[in-house]
Amino acid sequence: MKGGFLTNGYGPILIVVAALAVLPFGFSANTTLNFLGFVLIVTLAAQGWNLLAGYGGQFSFGHAAFFGMGAYAIALAQVRFGLNPWLALPLAISLGALTGTILGYLSFRARLRGSYFALVTLAFAEVFRILANASAFTGGAAGVLIPLRIEAANFQFADKRSFYWLALSFVAFVLLLTHWIARSRFGAYLVAVRENEDAARALGVDALAVKLKAITLSGGITAAAGSLYAQKFLYIDANLAFGPWISVEALLAPIIGGIGTVFGPLAGAVLLLGLGEITKTFFTWLLGGALPGIDLVVFGVLLILCVAFAPRGVIGLLRRLAPSFRGGRA
Amino acid sequence: MGVRARAFLSHGSMMLKLDIFLSALANGLLTGAVYALIALGLTLIYGVLHIINFAHGATLTLAMFAVFVAHQAFGLDPYIAVFILTPLFFVMGYALQRFVITPASHGDDGNILLVTLGISIIIENALLAIFRSDTRSIDVPYGFSVIEVGTLFLSTPKVIAFVATLAVAALLWLLLARSDTGKAIRAVAKEKTGAALCGIDVAHIYAVTFGIGTACLAIAACLLMPTFLVNPRVGNAFVLVAFTIVVLGGMGSIGGALAGGLIIGVVESLSGLYFGESLGQIGIFLIFLIVLLFRPTGLFGAKA
């Protein structure tokens, strides 16, 4: 790679990750660490979405399908088969990736694009949700409870910081991966397919293969987020794992942060969840009681404002304000 | 037990089964009609604007809450409220399309999807903030009255909804086929540049179409409320059903939406009868996925 450490894109990633890694030394409160851990899980799920939609232009409205697959796989592997969660994790990620391949094969082979693809992914997530809610194997509506046994060997940490650092290492890996992909031949094909699929195909790009590769990676990454979620809360049910809200969050974060940028999902997740907390606290203070849903109203407004005025999200705005700011976009 | 007794018993249970089957079938058709009405708005918007309105479900929820408030606060019967809410929702839909969706999405399909998703998030959660997640219903004197047809007992409000849906569909067809506005809508749907060249105000027609689609939801809400419950998430249940119907009937086809609605109503009712309530929903999604993946032009071959 040409360019120095700071300009080739890897430098900023390492700096941001290092800054995030020392953060727990500043805040030791459990609630803050819980919040930060959750932000990283959402970031990871959003990074999966961003790879497929931001770079590949395939807008999924059903990333909960992968998130839930990862969450249920790691939970059921322990509860039903007594597998160690560390062994179950790669299994869960592979299952998410496989789900991506199958879902992608079915929908891309049928040449579903745009709104049609969004609808199909949404429907898949709903089918999984209903099945998980009805099947005895998945614990039905009662969900799955992962037995509490706090041991690092059992993927349960006494120190909340350990979980945070683990989640951060996943996010860091995907940041590097995304940046690497953006600058690779595969990344160029992906962007070509996003910009004009017919033209890309005319130039000899195997669009189906490129999209399949993207959705496989995307499914695996988002499934990792689901697995982390299950291990963090030690409980999942169909609505938590496959609920439409997961799909929406995986899509909101990159759009608000900067769709198709390396840092978009991270910036968006921090901003979104931070703003959510502030809104909730503000209205609780204002009204003397919680106002459910008000944070989501703000998210909705933010989504529309972003689409209308900041098509490249916060990262795009920053770049417009400071032309020298480079975030390693393809 | 003798052979004759056993034969008699199985005969009797067959009659019973037939009765249950017929009543499930009839109920499916009645519910399907309202589904069709919801899908009608969606398919009309798709057929003309070529966009999928993700806010359709949330708008239906909003309309149902409007019916609820009209009844609780002003004592208005849903069947009277329909004459106030329908024009109101037409205006709302018109304004939403013309002053929010179009300017915000810069004419990009992906953006329209996201903007309508944003609208649905706002509506759904604003309702949650105002009404909380409680499930509510309204009490009308005819809520539980039934009409007897042969051996079947049909819920009166559902029969009214069925008839009203057919009437609305007929009216809509008349509007599209006969009126000047209808002609303009069809012209824009076919070829918007050509329509614009003929002096048709495309932006206005888009907004009118969106308004009509939204108005259909107000009518559907008034027809639903006497027998349905409402909570801030109720629209989600309807919207995927509506999408399925639209896909099944062929995107943009009004006849397709009607037929698709009735089919889905029956499928839901019968699969609920044979597979139980929670798995019954699966039938709808499977139809949805199979049609989308293997026959995206829909059963009736409208151009997708």
Interface residues (C-beta under 8 A of the other chain):
Chain A: G57 F59 F61 L106 S107 A110 R111 L112 G114 S115 Y116 A118 L119 V120 L122 A123 F124 E126 V127 I130 L131 N133 A134 P244 V248 L251 I255 L291 P292 G293 I294 L296 V297 F299 G300 V301 L303 I304 V307 A308 P311
Chain B: I51 I52 V100 P103 A104 S105 H106 D109 G110 N111 L113 L114 V115 L117 G118 I119 S120 I121 I122 E124 N125 A126 L127 L128 A129 R132 S133 P232 N236 L240 F243 V247 S278 L279 Q281 I282 F285 L286 F288 L289 L292 L293 F294 P296 A304
